[in-house]
């Protein structure tokens, strides 16, 4: 997915949010905004938004002098999500459709996105969980998804954010874990999940966890390590969480299911829905068609 003009104000807002997370120095805040505006002046509009996000967050980290700008908020939402884990697991075990419920919860967890919402509160997360569990959710994708899982020998589950990765575990536990490899970021960017977050979620206890060697807020294959790219090519099925992975992988010809909550008008326009929709969608690039269920 390419950059839209509407992405540019978001880049500036996101860079300022990141700087404010790291320091209270207003001079650095101003410097960050000025540098990002200079970068925006020469944007290659054919790139994906996460490709520019990668450049911006490298710039911010360099100016601020902090490697993990969102470490505190990542820890906070890991803790919040872990406290909710048992309750959410009970929702699944008591459900008449455990896989569908796990997908709903995985989508709910995608609200923990500080690239989009820098003021998210615990109450917002709890409200989103309730909404996602209660909403009408067409199951047209569940059968193809289950069939793809059954037919696959190797599955990559590409995680998105810290905190959210606990919600991902709930879905992963409904899948054949012997087939699953979970993917996290190689280096910190925004509040994206890294190996530290996967360990806190307990994922290495049940599946293999690898990193992609990249600091992009999505999955830009050219930016990832060779070892990850080999795993990506070898995988029979890819489950990709979140907007950044949709932005970077929606045109890749692989068997990919996207799971996300639409939080951005640009993503909504590209998918063809309104902001707030729950998305469980097979990539349109794989068979030349969109097979999706949206709420």
N, C-alpha and C positions, 0 to 999 in steps of 0.2 A: 504494500500500500504506500502510495507516494504522499509527500507533504502537501497539505492544503494551506492556503493563506491564513485560515483561522488557527492554524497551529502556532503561528509566530507569536501572538500575544501570550499563548500558553507557555512557550519556551521561556519568555521573559519572566512570567509569574513563577514558573517552576524554579528557575535559577535563583530568584530572590527568596523564595521559600527555603531552598536548600541552604543558602547563605545564612538566613536567620536561624535555622536549626543549629548551625555550627558556631555562630558568634553574634554578640550584641553590638559589634563595632559598625556603626552606620557608614563610616568611610569605606569599609570593605563591601558593605551592601551596595553602595553607589558604584564602586569599581566593578563589581560583578555585573550589575545591570548594564553599565556602559560597554563592557567587553562583550557581553552577549548581544547587545544591539549591533556592535561592529560585526560580529560573526553572522548575525541575521542578514546583514546587508549583502552578503555574498553567498547566500544559501543556494545549494543545488536542489531545486524543487523536485527533482526526480528521485531523490533519496527517500527512505522511510523516515517517519518522525523519530524512532529510536536511534537512527544513525546520527541525527543532529543532537538528540538528547545525550548520546555518548560523548560527543565533543563538548557540549555545554557542561556536563557534570565533571569532566576532566578539568575543564577550565576553572570551575568553582572550587574543586578540591585543591587545585594548585594555588589559587588566590587565598583561600581560607587556611590552607595548611593542615587540613583534617582529612584522613583517609576514608572514614566511614561517617558521613555527615548525619546519618539517621540512626546511628547505633542505639541511642536512648529510646527512640520511639519503636524501633524494631524489638527491643527487649520487652518493652511495655506490652506490645500486642502479642508477642509470643506468650507472655505470662497470662494475658487475658484469654487467649485462645485455648491454652492448656487447661485453664480452669473450666472452660466450657466443654472440653472434650468428652468427658464421661456422659454429660447430659445429651450431647449431640449423638453420641454413639448409641444411647438408649433410644433416641428417635428412630435410628436406623433399624435396630434389632426389633423394635415393636411395630415397624412399618409393614404393610402388606406388600410393598414394593421397595425393598431395601436399596437396590441399585439406583432407582429413581430418586429416592430420598437422599442418598449419598451425593448424587449429582447436584441436587438442589442446594445442599449444604456447601459443596465445593464452589458453586456459583456465589452463594452468600459471602463466603470468605474473600472473594475477589473485591469486596468493597474496601478492604484494607490496602488502599492504594494512595500513598502520600505524594505521588506524582500528579494526582488529580485533585485529591482533597486533603489539604494540609491541616485541617481542623477536625478530623474524624475523632469521635468519642466512643467510649465503650457502649453507651446507650444506642448510638447509631448502628453499631454492629449487631446488638441484640435485636433491634428493630428490623434490620435487614434479614436476619435469620428467620424471624417470625413471618415476614412478608414472603420470603422465598419458599418456605414450607407450606404456606397457605395458598399461594397463587396457582391458578390453572396452569398446567404444564403438559402440553401435548407430548405423547411418548413415541412419536413417529421415528425418532432417532435412536431410541433405546434398543430396538431389535437389530438394526444395522451395526450399532456400537457393540452389542453383545456378540454378534456374528464375527465382527472384525477382531474382537478379543480372542474368541475361540480359535480363529484361523491363524492368528499371529504366533510366531515363535519368540519374537523379541519386541517388547513395547518400551518406548521412551515416554516417560511422564515428565514434561517440562514444567517445572514449578514457576511461580511468579513471585509472590511477596512473602516476607516474614509474617508470622501470625497466620496468614492464609495457608501456609504449608501444613499447619495442624489440621485444617479443614481438608486439605488434599489427602492427608493420611486416612481420613475416614472413607474417602472414595477408593483409595488404593487398597484398603483392607477388604473391599468388596470384589476385587479383581484377583486373578491368579498371580500371586506375588512372585512366584518363581520366574515369571516372564518379565517382570517390571524392573526397569532402571530409572531412577529419579534423577533429574538434572537440575542443578542450581547454578547460580552465577559464579564465575571464577574470582571476581573481585566485587567489593561493595559498589552499588549504584542505587540511588534513592533508597527505598526500603525493600528492594528485591532480596529474595532469600539467597543466602550463601550456605556453605557447608556447616557453619556454626549454627544456623537456624534449623537445618535439617537434623542435626544431632539433638538439639533441644526438643524437636518434635518427635524424636525417637525413631526416625525413619531408618537409619542404618541397622537397627535391630531386626528389621523385617525385610528390607530390600537393599539392593546395591544403590548407592548414591554416588554420582559423579558430578564434576563441575564442567562447565563449557569453556573455561579458559578466557572468558570475555567479561568486560565491564559495561556492556551495552544494555540498556533497559528493554530488552527484547532478545530475539535470537537472530543476530546477523551472522549468517554462516561464515562469511569471509573474515569476520572478527573472532571467530571461535577457534579453539585449538584443533590440530589435525586429528588427535585422538577422538575428540567429540564428533568431528565431522564424519569420521569413519563409523562411529556408532549410529549417527543420524542416518547415514546412507544404508546401513545394514538393517535398521529397524523396519519391521513390517507394519507397525502402527505407532503413531505419535499422538499423544494427548497433550495439547498445548493450553496452558492456563493464562488468562488475562489479556488485556488490550495490547500490551507491547508485543506479545508473541503473535497475536493476530496481525498486527501491523507489519511484522517482519516475515511471517510465514504464510500469509493468506494466498500468495501467488506461487508458492513452491509446490511442485508436482510430487507430492507424497501423500500417503494415506493419513490424513491429520483430522482429528476432531478438536474443535476449539470449544473451550468452556470459559465463559466470562460473563460479567455484568457490564452492560454498556453504560459508561459514565461520562461520555464525551460526545458532543454533537457531530464531530468529524467521523468518529467510528460509527455512530448511528447512521449517518448519511451513506457511508461506504457499504454497510451491511444492508441498509434499507429498512430501518426500524426507528423507534423513538428512544430517547435516552431513558434509562431505567430498565430496559428489557433484559431478561435472562436469555443467554445465548448458549445453545448446545448444537453446534453446527459442524457438518463435515466440509472440508475444504472444497471450494469450487474449482480449484486448479487440478484436482486429482482425476475427476471424470468429466470435467467440463460443465458441471452443473452444481447448483447449490441444493443440498438436502439439509434442511434445517428445521428446528423447532424453536420458536421464540415465545416469550411471555412478556 
